[in-house]
Amino acid sequence: MSNYNRLSITEVSKLMREQKVSSVELVTECLERIEQLNPQLNAFITITADQALKEAKIADTEIKNGQWKGPLHGIPIGLKDMFDTAGIRTTAAFSFFK
């Protein structure tokens, strides 16, 4: 691992804008950390790895083409499972909604 988790989001954003790190690299590292730690932490219910990687590739292309959209462009995020997200199962951690 490249230890991006030791950098601030501001530092990672700067590296991304300068194309010293790609969104795909960052998403891949985040997914690896989730796979490693989630069995103990149980922090994620639904992981949209394919969608995250697809959107990371789009962000990388946009940044490469000079279409940087701001400091969070290409930065992966996690959403609490209580917010409805189009096309993604929302359970609010209640078994009733599974």
MOPAC internal coordinates of N, CA, C and O (Angstrom, degrees):
PM7 1SCF
backbone

  N    0.0000 0     0.00 0     0.00 0    0    0    0
  C    1.4458 1     0.00 0     0.00 0    1    0    0
  C    1.5296 1   110.15 1     0.00 0    2    1    0
  O    1.2310 1   121.40 1   -27.15 1    3    2    1
  N    1.2907 1   114.92 1   152.85 1    3    2    1
  C    1.4534 1   120.47 1  -174.77 1    5    3    2
  C    1.5300 1   113.40 1   -92.90 1    6    5    3
  O    1.2310 1   119.85 1   177.35 1    7    6    5
  N    1.2998 1   117.88 1    -2.65 1    7    6    5
  C    1.4662 1   122.70 1   176.77 1    9    7    6
  C    1.5209 1   114.46 1    66.41 1   10    9    7
  O    1.2310 1   119.87 1  -145.75 1   11   10    9
  N    1.3288 1   117.86 1    34.25 1   11   10    9
  C    1.4644 1   120.15 1   173.14 1   13   11   10
  C    1.5142 1   110.24 1   -63.08 1   14   13   11
  O    1.2310 1   120.66 1   156.05 1   15   14   13
  N    1.3425 1   116.34 1   -23.95 1   15   14   13
  C    1.4610 1   119.88 1  -179.26 1   17   15   14
  C    1.5248 1   111.94 1   -66.70 1   18   17   15
  O    1.2310 1   119.82 1   169.61 1   19   18   17
  N    1.3230 1   117.95 1   -10.39 1   19   18   17
  C    1.4654 1   121.54 1   177.51 1   21   19   18
  C    1.5277 1   111.79 1   -91.94 1   22   21   19
  O    1.2310 1   120.42 1   173.45 1   23   22   21
  N    1.3205 1   116.81 1    -6.55 1   23   22   21
  C    1.4621 1   121.44 1  -179.64 1   25   23   22
  C    1.5244 1   109.97 1   -97.85 1   26   25   23
  O    1.2310 1   120.93 1   -24.70 1   27   26   25
  N    1.3083 1   115.82 1   155.30 1   27   26   25
  C    1.4631 1   119.68 1   174.42 1   29   27   26
  C    1.5274 1   108.71 1   -74.97 1   30   29   27
  O    1.2310 1   120.65 1   -18.28 1   31   30   29
  N    1.3069 1   116.36 1   161.72 1   31   30   29
  C    1.4622 1   120.51 1   177.81 1   33   31   30
  C    1.5306 1   110.07 1   -62.63 1   34   33   31
  O    1.2310 1   120.12 1   147.69 1   35   34   33
  N    1.3265 1   117.37 1   -32.31 1   35   34   33
  C    1.4646 1   121.54 1   176.93 1   37   35   34
  C    1.5175 1   110.74 1   -64.47 1   38   37   35
  O    1.2310 1   120.65 1   137.41 1   39   38   37
  N    1.3204 1   116.36 1   -42.59 1   39   38   37
  C    1.4689 1   120.62 1   179.22 1   41   39   38
  C    1.5285 1   111.54 1   -66.29 1   42   41   39
  O    1.2310 1   120.42 1   137.00 1   43   42   41
  N    1.3214 1   116.80 1   -43.00 1   43   42   41
  C    1.4689 1   120.50 1   179.20 1   45   43   42
  C    1.5239 1   110.23 1   -65.37 1   46   45   43
  O    1.2310 1   120.13 1   138.79 1   47   46   45
  N    1.3191 1   117.36 1   -41.21 1   47   46   45
  C    1.4595 1   121.46 1   178.79 1   49   47   46
  C    1.5267 1   111.11 1   -60.36 1   50   49   47
  O    1.2310 1   120.55 1   137.57 1   51   50   49
  N    1.3277 1   116.55 1   -42.43 1   51   50   49
  C    1.4643 1   121.19 1   178.61 1   53   51   50
  C    1.5301 1   110.27 1   -62.93 1   54   53   51
  O    1.2310 1   120.20 1   135.83 1   55   54   53
  N    1.3239 1   117.22 1   -44.17 1   55   54   53
  C    1.4675 1   121.18 1   178.18 1   57   55   54
  C    1.5276 1   111.13 1   -61.91 1   58   57   55
  O    1.2310 1   121.16 1   141.85 1   59   58   57
  N    1.3292 1   115.38 1   -38.15 1   59   58   57
  C    1.4598 1   119.49 1   179.98 1   61   59   58
  C    1.5318 1   110.74 1   -67.66 1   62   61   59
  O    1.2310 1   120.60 1   135.25 1   63   62   61
  N    1.3185 1   116.46 1   -44.75 1   63   62   61
  C    1.4635 1   119.97 1   179.75 1   65   63   62
  C    1.5244 1   110.90 1   -62.67 1   66   65   63
  O    1.2310 1   120.41 1   143.51 1   67   66   65
  N    1.3286 1   116.82 1   -36.49 1   67   66   65
  C    1.4656 1   122.07 1   178.39 1   69   67   66
  C    1.5304 1   112.06 1   -80.16 1   70   69   67
  O    1.2310 1   120.66 1   179.21 1   71   70   69
  N    1.3290 1   116.35 1    -0.79 1   71   70   69
  C    1.4622 1   124.21 1   179.65 1   73   71   70
  C    1.5310 1   112.35 1    61.07 1   74   73   71
  O    1.2310 1   121.00 1  -146.56 1   75   74   73
  N    1.3258 1   115.69 1    33.44 1   75   74   73
  C    1.4599 1   121.28 1   174.92 1   77   75   74
  C    1.5249 1   110.83 1   -91.55 1   78   77   75
  O    1.2310 1   121.15 1   164.77 1   79   78   77
  N    1.3257 1   115.41 1   -15.23 1   79   78   77
  C    1.4588 1   122.53 1   173.32 1   81   79   78
  C    1.5270 1   106.00 1  -142.85 1   82   81   79
  O    1.2310 1   120.92 1   -34.10 1   83   82   81
  N    1.3043 1   115.85 1   145.90 1   83   82   81
  C    1.4650 1   119.32 1   179.55 1   85   83   82
  C    1.5208 1   110.13 1  -102.89 1   86   85   83
  O    1.2310 1   121.62 1   -21.27 1   87   86   85
  N    1.3119 1   114.51 1   158.73 1   87   86   85
  C    1.4590 1   120.25 1   175.36 1   89   87   86
  C    1.5228 1   110.10 1   -62.86 1   90   89   87
  O    1.2310 1   120.55 1   142.13 1   91   90   89
  N    1.3298 1   116.55 1   -37.87 1   91   90   89
  C    1.4785 1   120.26 1   178.89 1   93   91   90
  C    1.5310 1   110.08 1   -60.78 1   94   93   91
  O    1.2310 1   120.12 1   137.24 1   95   94   93
  N    1.3353 1   117.38 1   -42.76 1   95   94   93
  C    1.4653 1   120.51 1   177.75 1   97   95   94
  C    1.5204 1   110.96 1   -61.03 1   98   97   95
  O    1.2310 1   121.10 1   134.96 1   99   98   97
  N    1.3134 1   115.49 1   -45.04 1   99   98   97
  C    1.4589 1   120.59 1  -177.78 1  101   99   98
  C    1.5279 1   111.20 1   -65.87 1  102  101   99
  O    1.2310 1   120.39 1   134.87 1  103  102  101
  N    1.3253 1   116.87 1   -45.13 1  103  102  101
  C    1.4672 1   120.45 1   178.74 1  105  103  102
  C    1.5273 1   110.03 1   -62.72 1  106  105  103
  O    1.2310 1   120.43 1   137.00 1  107  106  105
  N    1.3125 1   116.79 1   -43.00 1  107  106  105
  C    1.4674 1   120.73 1   179.85 1  109  107  106
  C    1.5245 1   110.51 1   -60.02 1  110  109  107
  O    1.2310 1   120.68 1   136.11 1  111  110  109
  N    1.3290 1   116.30 1   -43.89 1  111  110  109
  C    1.4610 1   119.38 1   178.59 1  113  111  110
  C    1.5274 1   111.19 1   -64.32 1  114  113  111
  O    1.2310 1   120.21 1   138.64 1  115  114  113
  N    1.3233 1   117.20 1   -41.36 1  115  114  113
  C    1.4687 1   120.68 1   178.30 1  117  115  114
  C    1.5298 1   110.62 1   -62.23 1  118  117  115
  O    1.2310 1   120.60 1   136.23 1  119  118  117
  N    1.3199 1   116.46 1   -43.77 1  119  118  117
  C    1.4638 1   120.15 1   179.22 1  121  119  118
  C    1.5285 1   111.65 1   -62.89 1  122  121  119
  O    1.2310 1   120.62 1   141.74 1  123  122  121
  N    1.3240 1   116.43 1   -38.26 1  123  122  121
  C    1.4694 1   120.25 1   176.97 1  125  123  122
  C    1.5278 1   110.79 1   -63.98 1  126  125  123
  O    1.2310 1   120.54 1   138.60 1  127  126  125
  N    1.3367 1   116.58 1   -41.40 1  127  126  125
  C    1.4728 1   120.35 1   178.77 1  129  127  126
  C    1.5246 1   111.06 1   -65.88 1  130  129  127
  O    1.2310 1   120.80 1   140.09 1  131  130  129
  N    1.3289 1   116.08 1   -39.91 1  131  130  129
  C    1.4652 1   119.62 1   177.28 1  133  131  130
  C    1.5225 1   109.94 1   -61.31 1  134  133  131
  O    1.2310 1   120.64 1   133.49 1  135  134  133
  N    1.3247 1   116.38 1   -46.51 1  135  134  133
  C    1.4738 1   120.67 1  -179.85 1  137  135  134
  C    1.5316 1   110.65 1   -61.16 1  138  137  135
  O    1.2310 1   120.89 1   141.28 1  139  138  137
  N    1.3187 1   115.90 1   -38.72 1  139  138  137
  C    1.4579 1   120.90 1  -178.91 1  141  139  138
  C    1.5315 1   112.57 1   -71.08 1  142  141  139
  O    1.2310 1   120.17 1   136.49 1  143  142  141
  N    1.3267 1   117.28 1   -43.51 1  143  142  141
  C    1.4649 1   120.72 1  -169.84 1  145  143  142
  C    1.5256 1   115.33 1  -100.86 1  146  145  143
  O    1.2310 1   119.88 1   157.13 1  147  146  145
  N    1.3279 1   117.83 1   -22.87 1  147  146  145
  C    1.4632 1   119.30 1  -174.11 1  149  147  146
  C    1.5334 1   113.99 1   -62.74 1  150  149  147
  O    1.2310 1   118.49 1   147.85 1  151  150  149
  N    1.3350 1   120.49 1   -32.15 1  151  150  149
  C    1.4647 1   117.25 1   177.13 1  153  151  150
  C    1.5310 1   113.62 1   -58.26 1  154  153  151
  O    1.2310 1   120.24 1   146.63 1  155  154  153
  N    1.3305 1   117.15 1   -33.37 1  155  154  153
  C    1.4644 1   120.23 1   178.05 1  157  155  154
  C    1.5279 1   111.90 1   -87.08 1  158  157  155
  O    1.2310 1   120.34 1   141.35 1  159  158  157
  N    1.3366 1   116.95 1   -38.65 1  159  158  157
  C    1.4604 1   120.76 1  -173.98 1  161  159  158
  C    1.5283 1   113.89 1   -85.84 1  162  161  159
  O    1.2310 1   120.76 1   149.78 1  163  162  161
  N    1.3188 1   116.15 1   -30.22 1  163  162  161
  C    1.4633 1   121.66 1  -176.06 1  165  163  162
  C    1.5300 1   110.75 1    51.61 1  166  165  163
  O    1.2310 1   120.99 1  -133.36 1  167  166  165
  N    1.3390 1   115.72 1    46.64 1  167  166  165
  C    1.4613 1   121.63 1  -175.89 1  169  167  166
  C    1.5242 1   112.69 1   -89.98 1  170  169  167
  O    1.2310 1   120.03 1   158.59 1  171  170  169
  N    1.3365 1   117.55 1   -21.41 1  171  170  169
  C    1.4562 1   121.40 1  -176.72 1  173  171  170
  C    1.5207 1   110.09 1  -119.87 1  174  173  171
  O    1.2310 1   120.86 1   -45.95 1  175  174  173
  N    1.3297 1   115.95 1   134.05 1  175  174  173
  C    1.4600 1   121.66 1   175.94 1  177  175  174
  C    1.5200 1   109.71 1   -96.30 1  178  177  175
  O    1.2310 1   120.38 1   130.15 1  179  178  177
  N    1.3219 1   116.87 1   -49.85 1  179  178  177
  C    1.4589 1   122.91 1  -179.25 1  181  179  178
  C    1.5169 1   108.48 1  -121.00 1  182  181  179
  O    1.2310 1   120.54 1   -54.86 1  183  182  181
  N    1.3238 1   116.57 1   125.14 1  183  182  181
  C    1.4612 1   122.01 1   179.15 1  185  183  182
  C    1.5214 1   107.76 1  -114.45 1  186  185  183
  O    1.2310 1   120.57 1   -60.20 1  187  186  185
  N    1.3145 1   116.51 1   119.80 1  187  186  185
  C    1.4624 1   121.89 1  -177.14 1  189  187  186
  C    1.5277 1   109.76 1  -101.40 1  190  189  187
  O    1.2310 1   120.94 1  -116.16 1  191  190  189
  N    1.3305 1   115.81 1    63.84 1  191  190  189
  C    1.4680 1   121.55 1  -174.42 1  193  191  190
  C    1.5262 1   112.13 1   -59.84 1  194  193  191
  O    1.2310 1   119.89 1   132.32 1  195  194  193
  N    1.3220 1   117.82 1   -47.68 1  195  194  193
  C    1.4715 1   120.46 1  -178.36 1  197  195  194
  C    1.5250 1   111.06 1   -60.71 1  198  197  195
  O    1.2310 1   120.49 1   135.39 1  199  198  197
  N    1.3117 1   116.66 1   -44.61 1  199  198  197
  C    1.4648 1   121.06 1   179.40 1  201  199  198
  C    1.5274 1   110.63 1   -64.98 1  202  201  199
  O    1.2310 1   120.22 1   138.50 1  203  202  201
  N    1.3243 1   117.18 1   -41.50 1  203  202  201
  C    1.4636 1   120.92 1  -179.85 1  205  203  202
  C    1.5259 1   110.74 1   -62.86 1  206  205  203
  O    1.2310 1   120.32 1   136.66 1  207  206  205
  N    1.3336 1   116.99 1   -43.34 1  207  206  205
  C    1.4640 1   120.34 1   179.26 1  209  207  206
  C    1.5231 1   111.77 1   -67.57 1  210  209  207
  O    1.2310 1   120.51 1   141.89 1  211  210  209
  N    1.3294 1   116.62 1   -38.11 1  211  210  209
  C    1.4651 1   120.49 1   177.70 1  213  211  210
  C    1.5238 1   110.60 1   -62.43 1  214  213  211
  O    1.2310 1   120.61 1   133.70 1  215  214  213
  N    1.3275 1   116.44 1   -46.30 1  215  214  213
  C    1.4618 1   120.44 1  -179.95 1  217  215  214
  C    1.5280 1   111.42 1   -68.72 1  218  217  215
  O    1.2310 1   120.01 1   148.23 1  219  218  217
  N    1.3348 1   117.59 1   -31.77 1  219  218  217
  C    1.4651 1   121.23 1   176.87 1  221  219  218
  C    1.5241 1   110.51 1   -65.09 1  222  221  219
  O    1.2310 1   120.36 1   139.30 1  223  222  221
  N    1.3180 1   116.93 1   -40.70 1  223  222  221
  C    1.4735 1   120.40 1   177.83 1  225  223  222
  C    1.5251 1   110.69 1   -62.89 1  226  225  223
  O    1.2310 1   120.61 1   139.43 1  227  226  225
  N    1.3168 1   116.43 1   -40.57 1  227  226  225
  C    1.4725 1   120.88 1   177.66 1  229  227  226
  C    1.5258 1   109.62 1   -62.73 1  230  229  227
  O    1.2310 1   120.30 1   133.31 1  231  230  229
  N    1.3308 1   117.03 1   -46.69 1  231  230  229
  C    1.4664 1   120.95 1   179.91 1  233  231  230
  C    1.5249 1   110.84 1   -60.64 1  234  233  231
  O    1.2310 1   120.26 1   137.31 1  235  234  233
  N    1.3271 1   117.11 1   -42.69 1  235  234  233
  C    1.4700 1   120.29 1   179.09 1  237  235  234
  C    1.5223 1   111.53 1   -60.74 1  238  237  235
  O    1.2310 1   120.60 1   138.11 1  239  238  237
  N    1.3184 1   116.46 1   -41.89 1  239  238  237
  C    1.4632 1   120.70 1   178.66 1  241  239  238
  C    1.5197 1   110.52 1   -64.20 1  242  241  239
  O    1.2310 1   120.64 1   135.34 1  243  242  241
  N    1.3324 1   116.38 1   -44.66 1  243  242  241
  C    1.4639 1   120.11 1   179.53 1  245  243  242
  C    1.5294 1   111.18 1   -61.39 1  246  245  243
  O    1.2310 1   120.53 1   134.45 1  247  246  245
  N    1.3151 1   116.58 1   -45.55 1  247  246  245
  C    1.4683 1   120.26 1  -179.37 1  249  247  246
  C    1.5260 1   110.13 1   -64.01 1  250  249  247
  O    1.2310 1   120.57 1   137.44 1  251  250  249
  N    1.3148 1   116.52 1   -42.56 1  251  250  249
  C    1.4689 1   121.00 1   179.00 1  253  251  250
  C    1.5303 1   111.16 1   -61.06 1  254  253  251
  O    1.2310 1   120.77 1   146.15 1  255  254  253
  N    1.3332 1   116.14 1   -33.85 1  255  254  253
  C    1.4684 1   121.27 1  -179.01 1  257  255  254
  C    1.5301 1   112.78 1   -88.89 1  258  257  255
  O    1.2310 1   120.20 1  -166.16 1  259  258  257
  N    1.3301 1   117.22 1    13.84 1  259  258  257
  C    1.4623 1   120.54 1   176.50 1  261  259  258
  C    1.5119 1   114.06 1    77.61 1  262  261  259
  O    1.2310 1   119.61 1  -159.99 1  263  262  261
  N    1.3172 1   118.36 1    20.01 1  263  262  261
  C    1.4660 1   122.42 1  -178.24 1  265  263  262
  C    1.5296 1   111.16 1  -107.17 1  266  265  263
  O    1.2310 1   120.64 1  -137.57 1  267  266  265
  N    1.3312 1   116.39 1    42.43 1  267  266  265
  C    1.4567 1   120.85 1   179.14 1  269  267  266
  C    1.5200 1   109.00 1   -63.63 1  270  269  267
  O    1.2310 1   120.08 1   -50.11 1  271  270  269
  N    1.3266 1   117.46 1   129.89 1  271  270  269
  C    1.4673 1   122.14 1  -172.78 1  273  271  270
  C    1.5244 1   114.06 1  -103.11 1  274  273  271
  O    1.2310 1   119.80 1  -178.13 1  275  274  273
  N    1.3061 1   117.98 1     1.87 1  275  274  273
  C    1.4597 1   120.08 1   179.07 1  277  275  274
  C    1.5087 1   111.84 1   134.02 1  278  277  275
  O    1.2310 1   120.35 1    -3.13 1  279  278  277
  N    1.3214 1   116.94 1   176.87 1  279  278  277
  C    1.4610 1   122.10 1  -170.39 1  281  279  278
  C    1.5324 1   116.22 1   -61.67 1  282  281  279
  O    1.2310 1   119.57 1   159.16 1  283  282  281
  N    1.3159 1   118.43 1   -20.84 1  283  282  281
  C    1.4708 1   119.44 1   179.74 1  285  283  282
  C    1.5319 1   112.59 1  -100.60 1  286  285  283
  O    1.2310 1   120.39 1  -176.87 1  287  286  285
  N    1.3198 1   116.87 1     3.13 1  287  286  285
  C    1.4673 1   120.94 1  -179.18 1  289  287  286
  C    1.5323 1   109.43 1   -63.73 1  290  289  287
  O    1.2310 1   121.04 1   -61.48 1  291  290  289
  N    1.3220 1   115.62 1   118.52 1  291  290  289
  C    1.4597 1   121.81 1   178.70 1  293  291  290
  C    1.5120 1   114.94 1    87.97 1  294  293  291
  O    1.2310 1   120.07 1   177.01 1  295  294  293
  N    1.3183 1   117.47 1    -2.99 1  295  294  293
  C    1.4673 1   121.57 1   179.84 1  297  295  294
  C    1.5305 1   108.73 1   -84.49 1  298  297  295
  O    1.2310 1   119.50 1   -55.67 1  299  298  297
  N    1.3362 1   118.56 1   124.33 1  299  298  297
  C    1.4717 1   119.88 1   178.98 1  301  299  298
  C    1.5256 1   111.59 1   -71.21 1  302  301  299
  O    1.2310 1   121.31 1   -30.86 1  303  302  301
  N    1.3159 1   115.10 1   149.14 1  303  302  301
  C    1.4697 1   120.31 1   178.47 1  305  303  302
  C    1.5256 1   109.48 1  -132.59 1  306  305  303
  O    1.2310 1   121.05 1   -19.10 1  307  306  305
  N    1.2955 1   115.60 1   160.90 1  307  306  305
  C    1.4593 1   122.18 1   171.62 1  309  307  306
  C    1.5135 1   107.71 1  -117.91 1  310  309  307
  O    1.2310 1   120.75 1   -40.24 1  311  310  309
  N    1.3178 1   116.16 1   139.76 1  311  310  309
  C    1.4658 1   120.77 1   179.23 1  313  311  310
  C    1.5207 1   109.76 1  -113.33 1  314  313  311
  O    1.2310 1   120.97 1   -42.04 1  315  314  313
  N    1.2985 1   115.76 1   137.96 1  315  314  313
  C    1.4586 1   120.50 1   176.43 1  317  315  314
  C    1.5233 1   108.91 1   -62.61 1  318  317  315
  O    1.2310 1   120.63 1   -39.14 1  319  318  317
  N    1.2958 1   116.40 1   140.86 1  319  318  317
  C    1.4626 1   122.85 1  -173.85 1  321  319  318
  C    1.5302 1   112.91 1   -73.11 1  322  321  319
  O    1.2310 1   119.81 1  -163.19 1  323  322  321
  N    1.2884 1   117.96 1    16.81 1  323  322  321
  C    1.4620 1   119.93 1   176.77 1  325  323  322
  C    1.5220 1   111.96 1  -103.87 1  326  325  323
  O    1.2310 1   120.57 1   175.99 1  327  326  325
  N    1.3355 1   116.51 1    -4.01 1  327  326  325
  C    1.4620 1   121.50 1   179.48 1  329  327  326
  C    1.5182 1   109.61 1  -101.05 1  330  329  327
  O    1.2310 1   120.24 1   -55.20 1  331  330  329
  N    1.3183 1   117.15 1   124.80 1  331  330  329
  C    1.4571 1   120.40 1   177.32 1  333  331  330
  C    1.5172 1   109.74 1   -63.83 1  334  333  331
  O    1.2310 1   121.23 1   -49.13 1  335  334  333
  N    1.3092 1   115.25 1   130.87 1  335  334  333
  C    1.4575 1   122.15 1   179.41 1  337  335  334
  C    1.5220 1   106.76 1  -129.72 1  338  337  335
  O    1.2310 1   120.33 1   -54.60 1  339  338  337
  N    1.3173 1   116.97 1   125.40 1  339  338  337
  C    1.4658 1   121.83 1  -176.35 1  341  339  338
  C    1.5205 1   111.10 1   -54.07 1  342  341  339
  O    1.2310 1   120.72 1   -53.02 1  343  342  341
  N    1.3148 1   116.23 1   126.98 1  343  342  341
  C    1.4510 1   122.42 1   174.82 1  345  343  342
  C    1.5178 1   115.33 1    80.20 1  346  345  343
  O    1.2310 1   119.99 1  -177.06 1  347  346  345
  N    1.3287 1   117.63 1     2.94 1  347  346  345
  C    1.4617 1   121.09 1  -179.44 1  349  347  346
  C    1.5249 1   108.89 1  -125.52 1  350  349  347
  O    1.2310 1   120.76 1   -46.31 1  351  350  349
  N    1.3185 1   116.15 1   133.69 1  351  350  349
  C    1.4577 1   122.07 1  -179.23 1  353  351  350
  C    1.5226 1   110.51 1   -59.45 1  354  353  351
  O    1.2310 1   120.42 1   -46.65 1  355  354  353
  N    1.3099 1   116.81 1   133.35 1  355  354  353
  C    1.4670 1   122.87 1   175.98 1  357  355  354
  C    1.5186 1   107.73 1  -118.48 1  358  357  355
  O    1.2310 1   120.60 1   -57.98 1  359  358  357
  N    1.3412 1   116.45 1   122.02 1  359  358  357
  C    1.4664 1   120.04 1  -178.41 1  361  359  358
  C    1.5214 1   112.95 1  -115.40 1  362  361  359
  O    1.2310 1   119.81 1   162.72 1  363  362  361
  N    1.3225 1   117.97 1   -17.28 1  363  362  361
  C    1.4732 1   122.38 1  -172.51 1  365  363  362
  C    1.5182 1   110.90 1    53.35 1  366  365  363
  O    1.2310 1   120.88 1  -153.99 1  367  366  365
  N    1.3450 1   115.92 1    26.01 1  367  366  365
  C    1.4653 1   124.97 1   179.56 1  369  367  366
  C    1.5249 1   112.91 1    64.99 1  370  369  367
  O    1.2310 1   119.85 1  -162.57 1  371  370  369
  N    1.3282 1   117.89 1    17.43 1  371  370  369
  C    1.4576 1   121.39 1   175.41 1  373  371  370
  C    1.5180 1   109.25 1   -99.15 1  374  373  371
  O    1.2310 1   120.23 1   -52.51 1  375  374  373
  N    1.3225 1   117.16 1   127.49 1  375  374  373
  C    1.4571 1   120.98 1  -179.15 1  377  375  374
  C    1.5328 1   111.34 1   -61.03 1  378  377  375
  O    1.2310 1   120.04 1   152.91 1  379  378  377
  N    1.3166 1   117.53 1   -27.09 1  379  378  377
  C    1.4678 1   122.32 1   178.56 1  381  379  378
  C    1.5328 1   111.43 1   -57.57 1  382  381  379
  O    1.2310 1   120.07 1   145.86 1  383  382  381
  N    1.3339 1   117.47 1   -34.14 1  383  382  381
  C    1.4616 1   121.73 1  -176.55 1  385  383  382
  C    1.5220 1   114.38 1   -89.04 1  386  385  383
  O    1.2310 1   120.10 1   177.60 1  387  386  385
  N    1.3266 1   117.41 1    -2.40 1  387  386  385
  C    1.4658 1   119.36 1  -179.84 1  389  387  386
  C    1.4987 1   109.47 1   -61.73 1  390  389  387
  O    1.2310 1   120.10 1   180.00 1  391  390  389

